[in-house]
Amino acid sequence: MSKRLVPSMTALQCFEAAARHLSFTRAAEELHLTQSAVSKQVAQLEEMLHHHLFLRIRRRLQLTPAGSLYLAEVNKILTQVDMSSRYVLTYGTQTEVLKVATQPSFGVRWLIPHLKGFGKRHPNIHLDIRNEMEPFALLQGSADVVFFYGQGTWPGATCIKLFGEEVLPVCAPELLQGHALSGPGELAGQILLQSTSRPEAWHEWFQQQGLETENSYHGPRFDTFYMALSAAQSGCGVALVPRYLVARELAEGSLVVAWDHAMPSSGAHYLAYAEHAAEVPKVRALVEWVQAQV
């Protein structure tokens, strides 16, 4: 295996400070080092990289093209190290971090409201929740628990069904101009807001009612249901979304059902965790909490 090019953190800090100030002297003052120590660290970096990082012109520094490129990369590294260190500082010695991945709309509309009280019940578990469109995070080890929509099968994972869903078309009240539709076919003439994750949804919705339309695949496309809902509320068109996601807007009247035909979705919402993590206390705590909420 070839030797890794891993410069010391001190060398990276010296280079970054010198590049920011364009001065070894000012970098040394900032880092509480001698000027010769900073210069030596940068020289060692240049030797390792086989590139000059600075030009010394009339006792002043100027970044070379290679130096400018390297500075951008070093800034990323130092920022990540700083964030990671501060991240660890926020936890007590008894705190465990539970990494959770969820699809954006599900996380905002269902998961987060149902986590109310979990922190008080389990004060030693700190939830780290992030958006993931697919449950790959579980296999990559970047998540302990994953919430996803699908068929409930994932290699190497235990999948627990939470609930199924049905989708229905909704729009802003003014889009219908106060007149009820006489049939679902009238929706074909509206702008149909499409979901990237469910490209067949409108086609299947019309097909269930014995209708064929060339417009079922046409219309603005959105990555998340949450974005499609926002577009529908703004009067941009009709969105076909899961009922549980739009219950609040329907109750408030900011959205209305365009045509009252709900179509059961082919998949369901699942919670998943790695098979070997079944008895991990923090994982078991969240699984039991969510099952109780359902």
N, C-alpha and C positions, 0 to 999 in steps of 0.2 A: 504494500500500500504506500503511495507517495506521501511524502511529508506535507502536512497542511501548512498553509501560509496564514499563521495566526499571530499577528502582532500583539504586543502587550496593550492593555487598556491605557497605560501611561503614554505610550507612543501615540495612540490615536488621539488622546486628549491634547497632547502637545501639538500635534499637527493641526487639529481643529482650531485651537486657540491662536496659533501662529497664523493660520489662514484667515481667521476672522479679523485679527488685528493687523495682519501683514507686518508683523514685528515679533522677533524672538524675545526681545526685551519685555514688551508688554505682555506677551503670553507667559513669560517666566514670572512676572509680578502677579498675574492672575492666579497661577497655579502654585505659587509659593515655591518655585524652583529657581535654580540659577539659569542665566541665559545660556551658558555652555551646556547645561543638562538638556534644555529644550532643543538646542541645535543638534546635540548628539542623538537624541531620540528621533528627530526628523531624518537625520542622515542614515540611521539604521533602517528606517522605513524605506527610504529611497533605494538603499542597497537591496532590501528584500524584494521590492517591486520592480527593480531594474528600470526605474524611471525617475527623472528629476521631478519633484513636486513643486519646487520653487525656482525662480530665477533670481539671482542676487545682482541687482542693478544699482550701482552707486550707493551701496550700503542699504538699499531698500529691497523688500521682498515683493515678488509678483508671482502669482500662481501660473504654472504651466497648464496647457490643456489637460494633461494627465492629472495634474493636481486638482483642477476644478472638478473633473469627473470623480476623483477619489473623495473629494470633500463631500459631495452629495451622498455618497455611500456611507461615509463615516458618520455623517449627521444622522442618518437613519439608525445606525448601530447604537450610537450614544443615546439617542432619544428612546429607543426600545429598552436599553439597559436601565435608563432613568425611570421609565414607566414601570418596568417590572419590579424594580427595587421599591418604588413608592407603593406599588400594589401589595407587596408582601408586608410593608409597614402598617397597612390598614387592618391587619388581622392580629388578634391575640394569640397566645400560644395554644389555646384550646379550640381555636376556630378551624373548621374544615371548609374548604371551598368545594362547592358542588357545581360543576359546569353543565349548563343546560342549553340545548339548541332547540329552536322552534321556528316554524315558518312565521313570517312577519305578522300577517293578519290574525292568525290564530293566537299568536303571543299577545298582541295588543287587546283583542276582543274577548278572548276566553281565558287564556292561561294566567295573565297577570291579575285580573280581578279575582280569580279563584285561588290565588296564592295569599290573599289577605289572611293574616293570622299565623302563617307558617313560621315567620321569623320569631314570633313570641313563643310558639310551641317548641321551636328548635333554635335557640339563640346561638348555639355553637356552629350552626351551618350557615355559611355565607353563599347565597346564590349568585352565580355569574351567568347571566342570561344573554344569549346572542342570537342573531337571526341566521338561519340556514334554510335554503330552499329545499334541500334534500338531506336525508339522514347519513350522509357520508362522514360527518364529524365523529360518529360513534366508532366507525372502523379506523379512523385516523387517530383516535385517542384524544381528540380535542374537546370531547364532550362525554359526560358520564351518563346523562339521560337525554333522550331526543324525543321530541314530539313531531309526528309527521302524518301526512294524509296519504293513503294508499291501500294496498291489499293486505297489509299486516304480516308480510314475510320479509325478513332481512337476515342474510347469512350471519351466523354467530351471535345473534341477538334474541332476546326474549321480548316479544311484542304483545302488549296488552291493549285490547280494544277499549276505547273510551266511549265513543258514540258514532252513529252514522249521521248522515245529513241529507237535506234536500235543498235544491236551489229553486229560486223563483225570480221573475223579472221585476225590477223596481226602477223607479225614476222620480224626478222632482215633480211635485203636483202640477206646476205650470206647464210641464211638457204635454200633458193631456188636455190642457186648456179647459178643465172642468167638465170634459165629456168622457164618459166611460166608453171603452172600446167595444165594438160589436162582435169581435172575434180575435183570436190570436194572430190571424193573418195580417191584421193592421200593424202589428209590431214590425213586420218586415220592412215597412216603409220608414221606420225610425232609424236613427243611428244606433247601432248595436255595439256596446262597449265590450271588447273582447278581453279574455284572461289568458295570458301566456301559458299558464299551467293547465288550462282546460280548453284547448283550442277547438274541441268538438262539441262543446257544451250547447251553444245556440243551435247547431245543426240537429243535435239529438233532441233538444227541447221542441223544436218545430216538428220533427219526425214523429215524436210520441203522439202528436195531435193530428197526424195524417197530413202534414203540410211539407211541401218542398219549396225552398226559396233560394235564389242565387245570392242573397245578401247575408246568409247566416255566418259566413266567414269574413265579412267585410266590417270595417269599423276600427276605431282607435284601439290599440292593444296595450295592456298594462301588465307589469310584472306581478303585482299583488292585488288581491281583492280590495284591500284598503284604498289603493289608488283608484280603482274602478268605482268604489263607493263615493269617493270625493268628486269624481267626474260626474257621476249621476246626480249628486246633490247640487252641483253647479249647473245642471241642466244640459250637460253635454250629450246625453243619450240615455239609453236603457241598459242597465247592468243586470247580468244573470249571476246571482250570488247566493251563498248558503244562507238559509233563514236565520241561523243563530248569530251570524255576523251583522245582520241588519235589523234585529229586533228593536234596538233602541231608537233608530231613526224612524221606523214604522210607528212606534208608540208616540214619538214626538211629532210626527206628521211632516218631517222634513223630506221623507220619501214615502211613496205610495206604491202599492202593488199594481203593476201595469196590466197584468192579466193573471187571474187567480188560478194558475196551474203550477203546482210544485212538482218538480221532477226529482225522485230519489237519486242520489249520487251513487256511482258504482263502487266507490271506495268508502273508507271510514277514517276516523282520526285515531291514532295509536300513540301510546307511550312505549318507548323501547330503551333497553339497557343491555350491555354486554352480558352474555350468559354467565361469565365468571364473576360478575359483580352482583349477583342476586343477593348475597348475604352481607354486602358492604352496608354498614349502618346508615350512612348519609343517603345512599341510593334507596334503601328500603324505606327510609323516612319519607322521602318525596313520593315514592310510588304509593305508599299507604295513604298519604294525604290527598293525592289526586284522586285515587279510587274512592275515597270517602266523599270528595266533592262531587264526583260524577253521580 
